[in-house]
Amino acid sequence: MTTVGVHEAKTRLSELLRAVEAGEEVVVTRGGEAVARIVPIEPLTQPALIARRGALKHLFGENTGDWDDDGGELAELFGVEAPDET
């Protein structure tokens, strides 16, 4: 683990990020007290992505099927004729 002050962290940010990408943890201090920790980000796995989508479902509702099957509502909103569905 590397510990650096705020000024040093700003000066060496690119270098510190390379160390973090290599798996190292960096603690940033201000006035001798730890205020932040920079750690490698864990890539989102497929189950994590699915869980994240599920967590937002209450905002957008259920997926009810074909997104463009609006019965011509969008065309009406824009004042154009709905495309012929053949």
Helices and strands as residue ranges (DSSP letters): E 2-5, H 6-11, H 13-21, E 26-30, E 33-38, H 46-55, H 57-60, H 73-77
